[in-house]
Amino acid sequence: MRIDASVPLAWSFGDSPALADELLELTLRGEKTAMASALWEFEIDGDPLPQPGELAIVLDGAGAPRALIRTTEVEIVPFEDVSPEHAALEGEGDRSLDYWRAEHERAWRGSLEHTPYDFDTKMPVVCERFELLSPLSC
């Protein structure tokens, strides 16, 4: 029997320590079970796309490991086609699609600003669902 001994990637949610802590707390409470990333950010950074079954360590805003999650589903869709269900599973704000669109447009306009890409409603979005396997102690 072969055991995969690879170390999970470690990262934090969001674009600031405060947002990382806020989104981590939603995850630990079970209110956040999905996330979205701009496909172009994976291309720019040279990072592989998430795959179902992969594990990840979620860090808090100070960089401490706080949760172990497993990706359960990955779908790439245009920004304008992200579903209300996915927006709600992200657990942020009022959990509406309107809130999700406004916050993600703001974030991606900023993160793509100095890249060859510009925010566009047709831009590809990596919609990922995950499950919390274990909270981690600092």
N, C-alpha and C positions, 0 to 999 in steps of 0.2 A: 504494500500500500504506500502510495506517495502522499506526503503531507506538504502543503504549500506553507513554507516558513517565511514568506515575504513579509516585510514590515508594512503595516498600513500607512497610507499617507496621513499626515497631520496638517490641519489647516483650521482657520477660524472663519465664521460667517461674516458677511458684510464688509464695509470699507472703513471701519473705525473700531477702536477697542470698545466703545460704548455699545455700538450696534452688535459687535461680536457677543458681548455679554447678554444683551437683550434677546438675540435669536437663540443663543445657547439655552437660556432659561426657558424659552418656549419649547425647545426640543426636550429638555429634561422633564417638563410638565406634560409632554405628549401632545401639545397643541401644534407643533411644527413637525410635519412628516414629509415635507417636500421642499425643494429649492429649485432655483433657476439660475442659469449662467448663460452668458452670451457665448455662442459657439466660437466666435472670433477671438475671444480671450484665450481659449484653449489653443487656437492656432498661433496666436502671438507669443504665448508663453512656451509653446512646444510641449504642452501637457497632454497626456492621453485622456480620452473621454472616459467618464465613469462607466462601469459595466455592472450589470446585476450580479450580486454576490460579493462584490468588493467591500472590504472593510475600510473605515476611516476613523481616525481619532480627531475629535472636535476639540479645539483649544478655546480657552476663554480669552478675553481681551488682553490679558497679561501674558498669554502664551502658555498657560498651564493646561495639561490634558484634562478634560472634564467629561467626555462621553465617547463611547464606542458605538458607531452606527454601521449598518449594512445597507448598501444600495439594493433596492428591490425592483426598480423599473427605471428605464431611461428612454425618453422620447425626444426627438428634435422636431420642433414646429416653428413656424414663423411667429414673431412676437404677437401679431394681430390674431393668431389662432390659439394662444394659450387659453385654456378653459377656465371657466369660473370655479370648477371643482379644484383644479390645480392651485389657483389663487387662494382658495379657502384652506387647502392643506398646508400652504406655507405659513399659515397662522398669524400673519402680521396685520396690524391695523384693525380695520373692521372686517377683514377677511374677504372683502369684495374684489371683483375683477377690476373695478375702477381704481381702487386704492393700489392694487398690485401694479397696474399699468403705470400710474403716476410715479410711484416710488422706483420702479425698475427703469423707467425711461430716464428719470433724474440720475440714477446711479450709472447707467450705461452711457449717457451723454458725457458724464465726467470721466469714466474709465476709458472710454474710446477716444477722448479728445485729442490725444497726441499719437494716434495710430493712423494707419491708412483707411480705417473704417469710420463711418458716421452712423449714429443711431438711425434706424429706419424701422418702420412698422412691419416690414417684411423680413427683417434680419432673423437669422436662425437662433433659436433659444433651446438650450439643453434643459429639459424639464426632468428632474430627478426625484424619485420617491425613495424614502429610506425608512428603516425601522431602528429604534433605539435598542441596542442590545444591553448596554450597561452604562450607568453613570460611573465616572471615575473619580477617585478622591485625589486631592492635591497632595 
